[in-house]
Amino acid sequence: METNHHARLTSTEITQIWTNYVNDSMAICVLKYFLNTVEDEDIKLVVKYALELAETHLPKLETFFQAEDYPVPIGFNENEDVDINAPRLYSDSYMLIYIRDMAQVGMNNYTVAMAFSAREDVYDYFSENLFEANKLHKMSLKLTLSKGLNERPPYLSPPNKADYVKKQSFLTGWFGDRRPLNGMEISNLFSNILRSALDIATLISFAQVANSKEVREYMERGKEIASKHVEVLGSVMRESDLPIPKTLETEITDNNSFVFSDKLIMFHITTLNAAVLGYNGVSLASSHRRDIAQQYTRLSTEMLKYCEDGANIMIDNGWLEEPPMASDRQQLADG
């Protein structure tokens, strides 16, 4: 049987490998700081496991680059991008919720990476990562449940019987009586509010410890955008008399000394913004009520502008590492 194990990496495969290397190098910095400041012994075990996973990934990813004679990304490192001995910035609860949500993002990303990987060794690598992320998510989820930190979505009363939609008003939203939210809409709204709550707390913490005024102001602007997401999406749920998740601002201490470099802060927010846009897109596609779909479109448009401004800040400061790119044939031809 013919094998393509030693085939060249495709553009998709090398991009996924590159992205995961940079993300894991950042995660190591964050998790080392968590491990040095966490107090709860149960949560410490989760932090330690998450750190071990990220640390084992980098050498494996480096072998892919070396085999392709491809430069290893710069990424992030403990000497320049974090002070693991800095005073405590996050509560133990925040750290646990952060790891639970990042594990969920990891599961989504590894699933996509697997789907676009044809080479067996690359596929197997992301398949193993998916298994690890699933284990980490389950571990952190069980702990949030046991410590009363996991917020469950609202429950639904069962209907008398299964039936079909009979009226076009099922799709309306702007005019006339709005129907109650369906289960998928509730799930998306609740999950997006949860993520925005974590984003708000993260942005507050970054605004406190950022070095430059430009980055601090960018974090403050991001906090306002994320707060708007909570308010807009929360109002839709409250209209149907449904509860919304609580925010996490109180899980941030008053530490304002150096913890993370501005480069790491900006990159981290970029990854969170990308996740928000992705989840908004899924939510928009699965929302039948027109008013809800319109809200996701409006919020995503504002987020896209925020992302563009963030990219410009990173470029201006020399923080945006160039991802794998196609050759510039015109430039090569011009010599």
N, C-alpha and C positions, 0 to 999 in steps of 0.2 A: 504493500500500500504506500503510495507516494505521500510524503509529509512536507509541510511548508514551515517546519519548526525554525529553520535558519533563513527563511525569507526575510527580506528587508522590512523594517517597520514601516507601516503606512503612515500618512500624515495624521490620521486620527489616533493611531496607537502611540506615536511619539508625543503627540500633544497631551494625551491622557497621562502618559508616564511623566512628562514634564510638569504638568499641573499638580499631579499627586506628590511629586518630590517637593515642590515649593510649599504646598499646603502642609505636608508632614513636617518640614523644617520649621514652619511657623508654629505648628501645634506643639512641637517639642519645647519651644521657648515658653509658650503659655502654660503647658502642663507642668514643666519644671518649677515654674513660679507657684502654680497651684499646690504642688506637692510640698513645697517649702513653707506654705502658709496655712494649709488645711489643718483643722484640729480634730474633727470627728474621725474616729478610726475606721468606721465602715466606709465613709466617703473617701478616705485616704486610699483604701484598697481599690476603689474604682478609678481614682486618679492615677494610681500607680500602674494599673493594667492598661489604661488608655495611653500612658506615656510609653510603656514597653512596646505596645503595638507600633506606635509612630517611629520609635527608635529602630525597630527591626525592619521597617519598610525601607529606610534610606539606603542601606547597603545593597538590598535587592534591586532597587531602582537604579543605583549606580552601575550595576552590572549590565543593564540594558543600554545605558549610555555608552559604556566602554566598548561593548560589542559592536555598536554602530559607529564608533569613532565620533560620537556626538558630545559636545561639551556639557558637563554637568552644570545645572543651574546654580546661580549664586545663592538664592534662597535667603534663609535667616540663620543666625547662630547666636549662641548664648553669650558670647563675648561682647557683641555689639547691640543686640536687639532686645535684651531683657536683663533686669537686675533681679535675680531670683531671691536675693536677700532684702529686697525692698519691703517696707511695711505692708501690712495686710490691706488689700484693696477690695476683696470680695468675701462675702460670707460663704460658709460651707454649702449652704442651700443653693446659692448662685452657681457654685462650681459643679454641683451635681446636676442641676438643670441644664447648664451649659453643655456638659458632656453628653447627657441624654439627647439633646437636640442636635449636637454635632455628629453623634453616632447615626442619627436618623438621616441627616444630610449625607453622611458617608455612604449609607446603604443605597440612597438614591443615585449618588455619583458612581459608585462601583457597579451598579446595575447597568447604567448607561455605558460605562467603560467596557464592560463585558459584551454588551450588545454590539459594540462597534469594533471589537477585537477579533481578528481572524487567526492570528498566529497563536498556536497552542500554548506556548509558555506565557505569553501576555494574558491570554484568556484565563489561564490557571492562576496567575498572580492576582488578578482582580477578583476571581471567584473566591480565592482564599481570603482576600480582604473583606469581601462581602460577608463571609461567614464570621470573621472576627468582629466586624462592625455590628452585626446582628447580635452576637454574644455580648458585646459592650452595651448595646442599647437595652437588651433584656436585663442585664445586671443593674444598670442605672435606673431603669424603669421600676424594677422590683424595689429598689431602695427608696425611690421617691414615693412609691405607694406605702411602704412600711413607715416612712417618716412623715406621712401626711402632706407631701409636697406635690403630688400629682393631681392636676386638675382634670376631672373627667368632663367630656362634652355632655350636653343635656340629654336626658332620656326622652324617648318617643312612646306615646301610647299606641298600642296595636289597633289597626282598623278592624271593623267588623268582618270585612272580606276583601280579597284582592279585586281590583277594578282597574278600568282604563280612564285616562283623562278625557273629559267630555267637552270642555269649553276652552276656547282660545284665551280666555282670561288667565289660564295657567301661566301664560308667557308675559302678561302685562305687569307693569310696575309703576310707571310714571303717572298714569291716569286711572281713575276708578279705584275700586277696592282691591287692595293687594291681597293675594292669597297668603296663607301661612308659608313659612319656609319649609322646603323639603329636606330630607335627611342629608343629601349631598351638600346642599347649600349651607346647612348648619355646620357640617363637618369642616368645610373649607373656611367659613367665617371664624369659627372657634379656633382652628389651628393657626390661621393667619394672625389672629389677635395674640395668641400665645407667643408666636415667633416675634411679633412686634414688641411685646412686653420684654422679652429677652434682649432685643435690639436696643430698646430705650435704655435699659440698665447698662448695657455694654457701652453705648455711646456716652452716657453720663460718666462712666469710669474713664473712658479714653479722653474726654474733654478735661477731666481733672488732672491727668498726668501727661498730656501732650506738651511738647516743648514749645512749638511755634504757635503764634497767634492764629495763623492761617489754618492750621490743623484743628486748633481748639474751636474756631468759629465753624469749621466744616462739621465737626462733631455736634455742635449745638444745633446747626441747621438740620442735621440728620435726625436728631432727637425730636425736633418739631415735626418733621415729616412722619416719623414712626408714630408719634403721638396722634397725629391726624388720622393715620391708618386705624389706630385703636378706636378713636372717636367715631369715624365714619362707619367702620364695620360693626362696631359695638352698637351703634344706633339702629342698624338693621335688625340685630338680634333682639334688642330691647323692645322694638316695635312688635315683635312676636312674643313678648313677655318671657324671653329666654335669658339666662344668666350669662355673663361674660367673665373671662379669666381675670384674675387680679394682676396688677403690674408688679415689678420687682425693684423699683427704685430704692427701697429701704435695704436691699441686700448689698449696697455699695457703701463702703466706709468713707471717711472724710480724708483719706490719704491723697495728697497731691504731689508727692515726690516722684522722681523718675522710676517707672516700672518697665514700660515698653518704649522702643524707639518710635519716632513718628512714622518711619517707613513701615514698620510692622503694623502700627495702628491703621494707617491708610490701607494697606493691603488687606488686613482683616475685615475692615468695613466693606471693601470691594467684594470680598467673598460673600459676606452677609447680604449685600445688595443684590448680588447675582441670584442668591437663593430666593430672596423676596420676589424678584421678577419672575423666576421660574414658577414659584407657587402661585403667584397672581395669574400667570398664563393658564395654568391647569384649572384654577378656580373659575376664571372667566369662561373657559370652554365648557365647564360642567354646571354653570348657573343658568337656569331656564328663565328666571325673572329678568326682564330687560334692565330694570333699574340697578340690579346688583351687578350685572355684566358691565354696565356703564360706569359704575363706581370703580371696579377693578381697572378698567381702561384708563380712567382719569388718574387714579393713584399710580399706575404704572408709568404713565407719561411723565408725571412729576419725578418719579424715581429715576427714569432714564436720564433726565436733565441733571439730577443730582450725581448720578454715576459718571456722566461725561465731565462734569466739573471736578470730580474726584480724580479722574484719570489725568486731567490737565495739571492738577496740583502735583501728582506723582511724577509726571513727565518733567515739569519745571524744576523739580527738586532732584531729579535723577534717581527716583525710587522705582520706576516702572520697568521691571525686567522684561526684555523682549522675548515673547513666546516663539515657538517653532513657526517659521514662515516659509512661504514659497520663494524661490529665487527670483530676483528682479532681473528679468531677461533684458529689459531695455537698458538698465544700468550696465549689465555685463557687455552688451553690444556696443555701448558708448565708450567702454573702456574705463 
